[in-house]
Amino acid sequence: MLINHQWGQHPGDAAIKESLQQGYLLVIKNFPLSDEELQLFISRLGTALNERRNNNGKAVFNVIISRHNNFFTSIANSNLAFPLHTDCADFDEIPNTIGLLCVEPDEEGQGTNTFMLLSSLLRHLPEDEKQKMLGKKWKFGNQQRSILSFEDGNYAFCYDRITMESFSRLEATEIDELNKLDKLFKSLSFEIKLEKGDLILFRNDLMLHGRDKMHIDSKRWIKRIRFDMKY
């Protein structure tokens, strides 16, 4: 489930990609804290997603508390709890892998990262529910996607309730359905407390991730990078 390595002593790019492909979470400890080192390392694993709001419009985004005119610039830049979700669920192409580098943990231990593995969900999901999640399409922005998909013998996952509720008016039965899913996801989730210099890598299509609430003055600082891993 979780594999730890030390920076400079990890088993090599091919082994890292193999572990990620199998759905493991990898933590590389004592990773350099610079954007350049992070981008260089990720470039060996895949193709990073450059976005306008990232640092200098490149691949690294600072997940810190940030406000403009007393409004948070995004949910990621708030102190609020971030429910379990898939990153970029409304994008035309969803990046399959995420990296989170802890530059500064919360001084009170808040903002803990949470994860839920697709493999755990599949073990607890009745067959009729699985088929329902495979067949039903939900609106993610301009995209119509099912929560579960199956291609080339492999399952994948896409879920972001905030996006799903922001772009469509859901029926009461659908809200009840999502409430039950959220309860199930939470029951299968686990926490990881990142320390300074920890780089965690995980598949965006094989697990959900989120975080707990923290104090409004928290100095927690995570560098996020999204990328498509090459095989």
C-alpha positions as CSV (number, residue, x, y, z in Angstrom):
1,M,0.0,0.0,0.0
2,L,2.7,2.5,1.1
3,I,6.4,2.3,0.1
4,N,9.0,4.5,1.6
5,H,12.4,5.4,0.0
6,Q,15.2,7.8,0.8
7,W,16.1,10.4,-1.8
8,G,19.3,9.2,-3.5
9,Q,18.6,5.6,-2.5
10,H,15.3,4.9,-4.4
11,P,15.3,1.8,-6.6
12,G,15.2,3.7,-9.9
13,D,12.7,5.2,-12.3
14,A,11.5,1.9,-13.7
15,A,10.7,0.4,-10.3
16,I,8.9,3.6,-9.2
17,K,6.7,3.5,-12.3
18,E,6.0,-0.2,-11.8
19,S,4.9,0.5,-8.2
20,L,2.7,3.3,-9.2
21,Q,1.2,1.3,-12.0
22,Q,0.2,-1.3,-9.4
23,G,-1.6,1.3,-7.4
24,Y,0.9,1.8,-4.5
25,L,1.6,5.1,-2.8
26,L,5.3,6.0,-2.8
27,V,7.0,8.4,-0.3
28,I,10.5,9.6,-1.1
29,K,12.0,11.2,2.0
30,N,14.4,14.1,2.1
31,F,13.6,15.2,-1.4
32,P,15.0,18.6,-2.4
33,L,12.5,21.4,-1.9
34,S,13.0,23.3,-5.2
35,D,10.6,23.5,-8.1
36,E,13.5,22.8,-10.5
37,E,14.5,19.5,-8.8
38,L,10.9,18.4,-8.6
39,Q,10.2,19.1,-12.3
40,L,13.4,17.4,-13.3
41,F,12.6,14.3,-11.4
42,I,9.1,14.1,-12.7
43,S,10.3,14.6,-16.3
44,R,12.0,11.2,-15.9
45,L,8.7,9.5,-15.0
46,G,6.3,11.3,-17.4
47,T,5.0,14.5,-18.9
48,A,4.1,17.2,-16.4
49,L,1.0,19.3,-16.9
50,N,1.8,23.1,-17.2
51,E,-1.0,25.3,-16.0
52,R,-1.5,29.1,-16.1
53,R,-2.0,29.4,-12.3
54,N,1.1,27.3,-11.5
55,N,4.4,28.8,-10.4
56,N,5.6,30.8,-13.5
57,G,2.9,29.0,-15.5
58,K,5.0,25.8,-15.3
59,A,4.2,22.5,-13.6
60,V,4.5,23.2,-9.8
61,F,1.7,24.7,-7.8
62,N,2.0,26.0,-4.3
63,V,-0.7,24.6,-2.0
64,I,-0.7,27.3,0.7
65,I,-3.4,29.4,2.3
66,S,-3.9,32.3,-0.1
67,R,-6.6,35.0,-0.1
68,H,-7.5,37.8,-2.5
69,N,-10.0,40.5,-1.3
70,N,-10.7,38.2,1.7
71,F,-11.7,35.3,-0.6
72,F,-9.7,32.1,-0.9
73,T,-8.2,31.9,-4.4
74,S,-9.2,28.2,-4.6
75,I,-10.3,25.3,-2.3
76,A,-6.7,24.1,-2.4
77,N,-5.6,27.5,-1.2
78,S,-8.0,27.5,1.7
79,N,-7.8,26.2,5.3
80,L,-10.9,24.1,4.7
81,A,-11.1,20.3,4.6
82,F,-10.8,19.0,1.1
83,P,-13.1,15.9,0.6
84,L,-11.8,12.8,-1.2
85,H,-11.6,13.5,-4.9
86,T,-9.9,13.0,-8.2
87,D,-7.8,16.0,-9.4
88,C,-8.8,17.6,-12.7
89,A,-12.1,15.6,-13.0
90,D,-13.5,18.2,-15.4
91,F,-10.4,18.4,-17.7
92,D,-10.5,17.0,-21.2
93,E,-7.6,14.7,-20.3
94,I,-7.1,13.8,-16.7
95,P,-3.5,13.4,-15.6
96,N,-3.0,10.0,-14.2
97,T,-0.4,10.7,-11.5
98,I,0.1,13.3,-8.8
99,G,3.1,14.3,-6.7
100,L,2.9,16.3,-3.4
101,L,6.1,17.6,-1.9
102,C,5.9,18.8,1.7
103,V,8.0,22.0,2.1
104,E,6.5,22.9,5.5
105,P,4.1,20.7,7.5
106,D,1.3,22.3,9.6
107,E,2.9,23.3,12.9
108,E,-0.1,21.8,14.8
109,G,-0.2,18.6,12.7
110,Q,-3.4,19.6,10.9
111,G,-4.1,19.4,7.2
112,T,-3.4,15.6,7.3
113,N,-3.6,14.0,3.9
114,T,-6.2,11.3,3.4
115,F,-6.4,8.6,0.7
116,M,-8.8,5.9,-0.5
117,L,-7.6,3.1,-2.8
118,L,-9.7,1.9,-5.7
119,S,-8.6,-1.6,-4.9
120,S,-10.1,-1.3,-1.4
121,L,-13.4,0.0,-2.9
122,L,-13.7,-2.9,-5.4
123,R,-13.3,-5.4,-2.6
124,H,-16.2,-3.9,-0.7
125,L,-18.5,-3.0,-3.6
126,P,-21.4,-5.4,-4.4
127,E,-21.6,-6.3,-8.1
128,D,-24.8,-4.5,-8.7
129,E,-23.4,-1.3,-7.3
130,K,-20.2,-1.7,-9.4
131,Q,-22.3,-2.1,-12.5
132,K,-24.3,1.0,-11.6
133,M,-21.1,3.1,-11.1
134,L,-19.8,1.8,-14.5
135,G,-22.9,2.7,-16.4
136,K,-24.2,5.9,-15.0
137,K,-22.7,9.2,-16.4
138,W,-22.3,12.3,-14.2
139,K,-21.5,15.8,-15.3
140,F,-18.0,17.1,-14.5
141,G,-18.0,20.6,-16.0
142,N,-18.4,20.0,-19.7
143,Q,-17.4,16.3,-19.4
144,Q,-19.8,13.4,-19.0
145,R,-18.0,10.6,-17.1
146,S,-18.9,7.5,-15.0
147,I,-17.4,7.2,-11.5
148,L,-15.9,3.8,-12.5
149,S,-14.6,2.9,-15.8
150,F,-13.1,-0.4,-17.2
151,E,-10.7,-0.5,-20.1
152,D,-8.1,-3.0,-21.2
153,G,-8.8,-5.2,-18.2
154,N,-8.3,-2.5,-15.7
155,Y,-10.6,-0.3,-13.6
156,A,-10.1,3.4,-13.1
157,F,-11.8,6.0,-10.9
158,C,-13.1,9.6,-11.3
159,Y,-14.9,11.4,-8.5
160,D,-15.1,15.0,-7.4
161,R,-18.4,15.8,-5.7
162,I,-17.7,19.5,-5.5
163,T,-17.4,19.7,-9.3
164,M,-20.3,17.3,-9.8
165,E,-22.6,19.5,-7.7
166,S,-21.3,22.8,-9.1
167,F,-22.2,22.1,-12.7
168,S,-25.5,20.3,-12.5
169,R,-28.7,20.2,-10.5
170,L,-28.8,16.8,-8.8
171,E,-32.0,15.0,-7.9
172,A,-32.7,14.1,-4.3
173,T,-32.1,10.4,-5.1
174,E,-28.7,11.3,-6.7
175,I,-27.7,13.4,-3.6
176,D,-28.6,10.4,-1.4
177,E,-26.5,8.2,-3.7
178,L,-23.5,10.4,-3.4
179,N,-24.0,10.7,0.4
180,K,-23.8,6.9,0.6
181,L,-20.7,6.8,-1.6
182,D,-19.0,9.5,0.6
183,K,-19.7,7.5,3.7
184,L,-18.3,4.4,2.1
185,F,-15.2,6.2,0.8
186,K,-14.5,7.7,4.2
187,S,-14.8,4.3,5.9
188,L,-12.1,2.9,3.6
189,S,-9.8,5.9,3.8
190,F,-6.6,6.3,5.8
191,E,-4.3,9.2,6.8
192,I,-0.7,10.0,6.0
193,K,1.1,12.8,7.8
194,L,3.7,14.2,5.5
195,E,7.0,15.5,7.0
196,K,9.3,18.2,5.6
197,G,11.0,16.8,2.5
198,D,8.5,14.0,1.9
199,L,7.5,13.6,-1.7
200,I,4.4,11.4,-2.1
201,L,3.5,10.0,-5.5
202,F,0.2,8.3,-6.3
203,R,-2.1,7.4,-9.2
204,N,-4.9,9.9,-9.7
205,D,-7.0,7.3,-11.4
206,L,-6.5,4.5,-8.9
207,M,-7.3,6.4,-5.7
208,L,-9.0,9.4,-4.2
209,H,-7.2,12.0,-2.0
210,G,-8.1,14.8,0.3
211,R,-7.0,16.6,3.4
212,D,-8.3,17.7,6.8
213,K,-9.1,21.2,7.9
214,M,-6.4,23.4,9.4
215,H,-6.1,26.8,11.2
216,I,-6.5,29.9,9.1
217,D,-3.0,31.0,9.9
218,S,-1.3,27.7,9.1
219,K,2.1,27.8,7.4
220,R,1.5,24.4,5.7
221,W,3.1,24.4,2.3
222,I,2.8,21.7,-0.3
223,K,4.2,21.8,-3.8
224,R,1.9,19.9,-6.2
225,I,2.7,18.5,-9.6
226,R,0.4,16.7,-11.9
227,F,1.7,14.5,-14.7
228,D,1.0,11.6,-17.1
229,M,3.3,8.8,-16.3
230,K,5.0,7.1,-19.3
231,Y,5.0,3.3,-19.5
